[in-house]
Amino acid sequence: MSSSVRRQPIRTPHTGPPPAGRSRSLSARLGIPPALTWGFVGVLLFMTGDGVETGFFSKYLADQGLAKADAAVVIAVYGITVAIGAWLSGALSDLWGPRRVMTAGFAIWLVFQVLLLTVALPTMNYPLLLLLYGLRGFGYPLFAYGFLVWVTAATPPQRLGTAVGWYWFAFTGGLPTLGSLVASATIPLTGSYRTLWLALGLVVLGGLLALLLVREPTGRSGLAPDGGNPLRTLAGSVSIMRRRPRVAVGAAVRVFSTGSQFGFLVCLPFFFTETVGFSTSAWLRLLSVMFAANIFANLFFGAVGDRLGWQRTMTWFGAVACAVTCLGLYYVPVLAGPHFLACAVAAALYGIALAGYVPISALVPALAPRHKGQAMSALNLGAGASTFAGPAVVAVALGPVGVQGIAWIFALLHLATAVAIRFLEPDPEFTAPAAESSTVAAVDGTGVPAGRS
């Protein structure tokens, strides 16, 4: 008995008696910053609600009498405001703090979704659709990318890649994966219009969870070291790409990291249904396989980046792997025909390769550690621009070179990002704190992320 009494004081500080302590330890072991856990849950639910409409909204507009060309313009206007909102998220986080940016995005989404559902859609008023749906486009990037800035600002460097992987797990888990699944289940039961109301409920739940339950202090005030002059902050989110050219390179890498994804979404549906011979439903299942593989690979490569190095992970598992799998998306169906398993493997490998770029969300803020919000603005601008760059490549090149040529163009662009990544060396101010904490990191087995390859 006496021996057990002597051991007890030694064990207690390490184990911690309350269950909440064990729960936080589990989050930390998974690579989720414990103070931000509810934010990840909130982003998952918010993006699920936002993603409900992804697969059917343009068709719904056409079914209600809007010309297909006009429906396409509505979606295009929405894409423009999403890109602008993505750019503003980082700059405004420097100025206001990520939490206030998320609150603004949450409010914008709710207000304009309600107006869309109660005014624009019942009347199918085209100018109102352009206005209200376009303005709603500012909502999700301010909320979701605002939280990404919060994650990069509050997470220790040696765990940042893993935390970013969890962020993209939540983001892509909602948009488009779970959102599309919710729509596929509810539209046959309630119809498209009521499904859009359900989306509103999911967004409300996710937004409230994130904004009310995350108490981490870093995101509650502006991130700019000088306190943030409004005009200077917004201008700085652009000028940082001139002052820190590596940030501009990182933004360019971000454009082309998913440019192929958005470009393929334009041309592959026709390729797989008209050339390969798949039905539309088979093509959609193939797309589901691609994104399902991508979701879990986001987690894997976030952790791999922390251990192997962000640049090395992006170069080999992102850029080079995407170049190879882009070609696979064309040549495997050509050789195998409408063989679902073979094409599903090719699609899954491409989805996995896309996740190899996940560490870029940790790497770019490390290029300008004193201006993380501005650096994230540049990165988010690249993310928004990718939604235009990929389809633009297809629009220009599909006629002259066909899908085969498109696959080669995207493969070469991915290889170009492999070269560019070599120049994305983290700033010494960012890596130094991690080096100073290497002793602690060695104790808990995390290690310090090697920004160098």
N, C-alpha and C positions, 0 to 999 in steps of 0.2 A: 504493500500500500504506500509505504513511504517513497518508494521509487517512482510510483505513478504521480505522487504529489510533486516530486521534484521535476518531472518532465512537463507537467501541465503549463507552468508559466512560459516555457520555451515554445510550446506549440501554439498557444493562443494568439500571439500577434500575427502569425502567418495565416492561420485558417480563418480567423474572424468568425464570431458566433452567429451574427444575424443572417438569415436567408438572403436578404437583399445584397449583402456583401458577396455571397456566392454567385448570385445572379449577375452582378456586375463583373465578377471575375470571368464568368462564362462569356459575356459580351467581349471582354478584352481578349480572351483566348481566341475568339473567332475573328478578331481584328476589327470589331466594331467599337468605336470610341464610346464608352459607357454613357457619357453625358449627352451624347447625340443619338442614342438608340431610337428614341421615339420619333426623331426626325426622319430616320430611314424608313420607319413604318409609315409615317405620314406621306413621304414622297411616293412610296409604293401605291398607297391608296389614291392619292391625288392623281398620279399619272395613269392609274387604271381608269379612273373616271374620265380623264382627258382623252384616253386612248379608245374609249368605247366607240366613238364615232369614226375612227380611222378607216375602217374597211367599208363603210356604207354611206357616209354623209353626202358625197358628191352624187351618188346614185339616188339617194333620197331626194335631193334637190331636183334632179332631173325627173324623177317620178312624180313630183309635185307640180311639174309643168315648166320648170326653168330649162332653158336651152342648155345643152351640154357644154357649149362654149362659154356660156355665162357662168355655169357651175364651176368650170375650170378657172375662170377669173376670180371667183370668190375664194377658191382654195389658194390661188396664187397670191392674192392680197394677204390672206392669212399667213402664208409662208414668209412674206416680207416683214410683217410685224413681229413674227416669231424671231426672225434674225435680228431685228432691231432690239427686241426685248432681251435676247441673249447677250447682246453687246452691252446694254445698259446695266445688266445684273451685276457685273463686276464693278463698274464705275460707281454705281449707286451704293454698293456695299462698302466701298472706300469712304463714301460720303455719309451714309446713314447707318451702316451696319447691316449685315445679312438678314437679321430678323425683321427689320422694318421693310427691307426689300421683299422678303417673302410675304409679309402682311399685305403690301401693296399688290403683289401678284395675285394673292388669294382673293382680295376684294375685287380686283378688276375682273377676274374669271367669273366670280359669282354674279356681279352686277350685269355684265354683258351677256352671260348665259341666260339669266332670267329674262332680260329684254329680248334676246333672240327667240326664246321659247314662247314668250307671251305676245310679242308684237310682230317680229319679222317673219318667223316661220308660218304663223297662222294666216298672214296676209300675202306671203311670198312676195313682199315688196323688195325688188332687186337692189335699189340704192340702200335701203335699210340693212339688207343682208350683207352687202359690202361693208357698210359702216360698222355694224354691231359685231359681226363675226371677225372682221379685221381687227377691231379694238380688243376683242377678247384674246387675240393672238399675243398680246403683251403679257397675259396672265401667267401661263404655265412657265415660260422661261424665267420670269422674275422670281416665281416661287421656287422652281426646281433648281435652276442654276444659282439662285441666291443661296440655297442650302449647300450646293457644291462649294461655293466660296467659303461658307462657314466651315465645312469639313476641312478644306485645305488650310484655313487659318488656325483651327483649333487642334489639329491632330499632330502629334510629334512626328518629326521627319522619318524616324525609323519604322513607323507604322502607316505612313501616308498612302503608299501604294495599295495596301490591303484595304484601307478605309475607302479609297476611291473606287476600288473594285466592288465593294459593297454598295456604294452609291449607284454605280451603273447597273448593278444587279436589281436594285429597287426601281430605277428609272425605266430600264428596258423590260423589267418584269411587268410593269404596268402598261407602258406604251412601247410596242403594240400588243404584247402577248396576252396578259390577263384582260385588258380592255376588249380585245377582239373576241376572247372566249366569252366574256360577259354578254357582249352583243349577240353572239351566235346562239346563246342560250335564251336570251330574253326577247329578241325580236319575234321569233315564232309565237311567243306567248302573249306579248303585250303590244307589239308593233314598234316601229322605229321611233315615233315621236315620244312615246312613254319611256322608251329606253334612254332617250336623251335626258329626261328628267331623272332617271336613275343615276345617270352619270353625274348629275349635279349633286345628288346625295353622297356619292362616293368622294367627290372633291371636298365637300363640306367636312366629312368625317376625317379625311386625310389632313386637310389644312388645320383643323382644330387640334388634332393630336400633335402635330408638329409644333404649332405655335404656342400651345398651352403647356405641354409637358416637357419641352426642351428648355432647360434652365442654364445651359452652359453660357458663361459670361462673355466670351470673346465676341460672339455675334451680336451683342446687344448695343454696340457702339461702333462708330466708323472705324475702318481699318487703316485709313491714311495716317501716316505719322504726324503730319502737320495740322491735323484736324479737319482738313478737307474744305477748300474753297470750291463752291459748286461748279463754276465754269472751269476752273483749273482741273478739277477732278475729271469732268467729262472730257475735256481736251486731252488730259493726260492719258486717258484710256486709248486714245489714238496715237498721241505723240510718243508713247512708250515704245511703239514699234520702230520709231526712228531713233529714240535714245538708247534702246536696248535691241539692236537688230536681231539678236537671237530669239526674242519674243515674237518678232515678225516671222521668223523662220518656223517657230513652233506653231503659230497661227496657220501658216501655209500647210504645214504637215497635217494639222487638224482638218483643214478643208479637204484634202485628198485622202485622209484616212477612211472617211465614210462617203466620199464622193462616189466611189464605185457602187456602194450600196444603193444610194438614191438613183444613180443612173441605171443600174440593173433593174430596179423596180419599174422603170419606164419600158424597157425593151424585152426583158425576160418573160413577162406574161404572154406576149405574142409569140415569142420564140418557142416556149414550152408547149403552148396550146396549138399553134398553127404549124410549126416545123417538126417538133419532136413527137407530138401526138397525144399529149396529156389532155384530160378534161380540165375545165376550170377548177373544179373542186380538188382534183389531184394536185394541181399547181399550188392551190392555197395550202394544202397539207404540206407540200414541200417547203413552202415559205415558213410554215409553223415550225418545221424541223430546224430550219436555218436559225430562227430567232431563239428557239428553245436551247439549242446548243450554245448560242452566243451568251445567253443569260448566265449560265453556270461557268462558262469560260471567263466571263468578266471577273468573277471571284478568284478563279485560279490564277489568272495572269496578274491580278492586283497583288496577290501574295508572292508570286514568282518575281515580280518586279522589285519588291522589297529585298529579296534575297539575292537574285541574280544581277540586279542593276536595272534601272529604268530604261536607259538607252539600249542596252544589250537586248532586253526583252522586246522592246518596240521594234528594233531592227530585224531580229530573226523571226520572232513569233508573230509580229505584226506585219511589217512591210514585206519581207521576203515571202512569208507564208501567204499573204494576201495576193502577191503577184502570181504565185503558183496556183492558188485555188481559184483565182479569177479565170485562168485558162481552163481549169477543171470544170467550171460551171458551163463552159461551152463545149469542150471536147468530150467529156464523159457522156452527156446526152447524145451527141452526134454518133459516138461509137456504140453506145449501149441501147439507144432508142428509148422508147417509153418504159424503161425498166425502173420502177419506182425506187427500189432499194439502192441501186447504183447511183441514181440521181440524188437520193436523200443523203447518201454518204458525201457526195460532192458538195451539196448545199450545207451540210453540217460542218464540214471542214472549212468552208468559207466563213460561216458564222463564227467558228472558233478563232480563225485567223483575225477577223475584225477585232476580237477582244484583245488581241496582242497589243493593240494601241492604247489600252486602258491607262497605263502609267503616264501618258502625256498630261493628264489632269493633275498629276502630282509633280511632274517635271517642269512644266511651264511656270508655275508660281515660284519654283526654285531658281528660275533665271532672274527674278527681280524680287527678292524676299522683302524689301522695304515697300513694295507696291504690288502686293499680291492681288488686290482687287483689280488694278489696272491690267495686270498680266492675265487674270482670268477673263477680263472683258475682251481682250484680244483673242484669247482661246475660244471663248464662247461665240465671238463674231465669226471665227473660222468654222465652228460647229454649225452656225446658222447658214453660212455661205455654202457649206457642202450640200445643202438641200437644193441649191441652184446650180452649183458647178457640175455635179454629176449629170443631171438631166440636160444641161447645156451641151456637154460633150456628146451625149446621145443625139440631141437635136441636130448638131452640126455634122456628126460623122456617120450616123446610121445609114443614110442614103448612099454615100460613097463607098463605105467599107463593110457595112452589114454588122451583124452581131459578133461575128468572128473578129473583125477589126476592132470593135468596141472592147472586147475582152482583152485584146493585146494592148490597146491604149491604156486601159485601166491598170493592167499588169505593169506597164512601163512607168506609169505615174506612181504606183506603189514602190517600185524600185527607186524612183527619184526621191521618195520620202526616206528611204533607207540611207541614202547619201546625206540628206539634210539633217537627219537625226544625229549624225556624228558631230554636228556643230552645237548641239543643245547641251552644253556643259553647265551643270548647276553653278550658281554663284557661290564663291567661297563663304560668304556670310551665311548662306543657308546650310552648307555642309559642315561648317565649323561647330555649331551647337550639337549636331548629331555626333560628331567625332568626340566632343567633350563628354557625351553621355554614353560612350561606347562601353565603359565598364559596367554601367547599369544594364545596358542592352545585352551584354554578354551573359549577365546573371540570369535574365529571364528568357534568353534564347532567341531574342528577336533579331539582333544584329542591326547594323546601320545600312540603309540602302545605298548602294554604290551607284551614284549618278553616272560615273564613268563606266564605260564598257570594257 
